[in-house]
Amino acid sequence: MSTYVIQTLENNRFQIANFEDSAAPEGVYELLYTKTRDYMSCNCRGFRMQKDKSEHKHCKMVRFWMSQGKPEGSAVWEDSGEYKMNRFVEV
């Protein structure tokens, strides 16, 4: 199961890192949120290839994280189609 750590880079820019079974991330991606259009984009290859951008996994995870108040130092993962989060460090 993949675990993701999300952090804020700027007010509307976020970074999501994918961790599998090692301390180093498998991939690190940047997401940009446009509040006026309520649109989010990701710089991963999968985003460019996906037809329905609103269903993109990284965007959905960051939206879930944002809905929880953007707690820095949290891990997010998907379990049976549901996103879950655990705060593992105080920042």
HELIX and SHEET records of a PDB file:
HELIX    1   1 ARG A   45  MET A   49  1                                   5    
HELIX    2   2 LYS A   53  GLU A   55  5                                   3    
HELIX    3   3 LYS A   57  SER A   67  1                                  11    
SHEET    1   A 6 TYR A  39  CYS A  42  0                                        
SHEET    2   A 6 GLY A  27  THR A  34 -1                                        
SHEET    3   A 6 ARG A  13  PHE A  19 -1                                        
SHEET    4   A 6 THR A   3  GLU A  10 -1                                        
SHEET    5   A 6 SER A  74  ASP A  79 -1                                        
SHEET    6   A 6 GLU A  82  ARG A  87 -1                                        
END                                                                             
